[in-house]
Amino acid sequence: MRIVCIADTHGPHRQLEVPPADLLIHAGDFTFYSTPPSIVSDFDAWLGSLPHRHKVVVPGNHEFAPEEPEDRGAIANAILLVDSGVRVGGMRIWGSPVIPLYGGAFNT
């Protein structure tokens, strides 16, 4: 299985040339404090346009939008991991956005 992992795109995700793979993981900070609000829906639409068979997103400390459980449906074109896991192609992937040493979203 070929895996591509990206992170810290902070909004200009459409400028990326994402290599082909079976699994794409975005490991956080796809926005800059979830502003403007349309950035989350644009990010989700961008995910939907990518050819990767499996897509996993773990929010980072800049993602205030999916901090509340009722808002997590905004990411529909990937599996969103918030202190949860998923099995993809025989691999177990765990994602947690908790970052206690830095300010922002998901701090405990």
N, C-alpha and C positions, 0 to 999 in steps of 0.2 A: 504494500500500500504506500503510495506517495502522499506525503503530507506537506502542506505549506502553512506556516504560521506567521501571521503579521500582527502588529500592535501599534498603538500610539499614532494612528492616522489622523486623529483630531479634525476630521471634516473633509479634507480633500481626497477621499478614498477613490473617487473617479479618475484621479490622475495616476493611480497605480497601474502597473503592468503586473498582474498576478499570474505567476506561472501555473501551468496546468497541474492538477493533482487529483487524487481521489477524495481528499479531505482538506478543507480550508478551516483553519482556526484563527479567529480574531481574538487576541488575548488582552483586550481592553483598550480603553480610551479611543473609541471611534468618534467621539464628539469632544468639544471643548465646553464642558459644563452644560451639555444638552441644549446649547443655543446655536443658532436659532432653532425653535421647536421643529421646524421642517427638516432639520438635519437627520433626525432619527428615521423619519419615513423615507428620506432619500437614501440613507444607508441601507435600510431594509430592501428598497427597490433595487439598489445596486447589487446586494447579495443575491437577489432573485435573478439577476441578469448573468451571473457568473455560472460557468459550466460545471463547477465542482459538484460531484454527486452528494457529498456530505459537507455540511457547513455547521460550525459550532462557534458561538460567540460567548465570551465571558466579559461582562461589563467591567470597567475600570473605575478609578476614583473620579473620573470626569463625567460619568454617566448618571446623572440624577434622574433622567426619565424612567429607566427601568428599576429604580430603587423601590418603588411601591409595587407590590405584587399585581395589583389591578392594571398597571401600565405595561406589564411585560409582554403583552400581546402585540405591542408595536413592532416587535421583531418576529415576523412570521416566516421569513425565508431562511431561517437557521434555527438550530437548537440553542436556546438561551440557557446557560448554566449559571445559576445563582445558588451557591452552596449545594450543588447537586451534581450528579454524574450521568453519563450515558455510555452505552457500548456501541462502538462503531467498528465494523470489520474485525471483530474479535478483540479489539482494544477497549480498555475502560479509560474514560476521560473524566476527570473531576475538575470543576470550575468553581472558584470562589472569588468574588470581587472584594473581599474584605482586605483593607489596607490600613492597619492601625497606625502606622508611622507617618502617614501623609494626610493632609486635609482633603475634603471632598466627599463624595458619595460613599455609601456602604461602610462608613467607619463605625466601629463599635465603642 
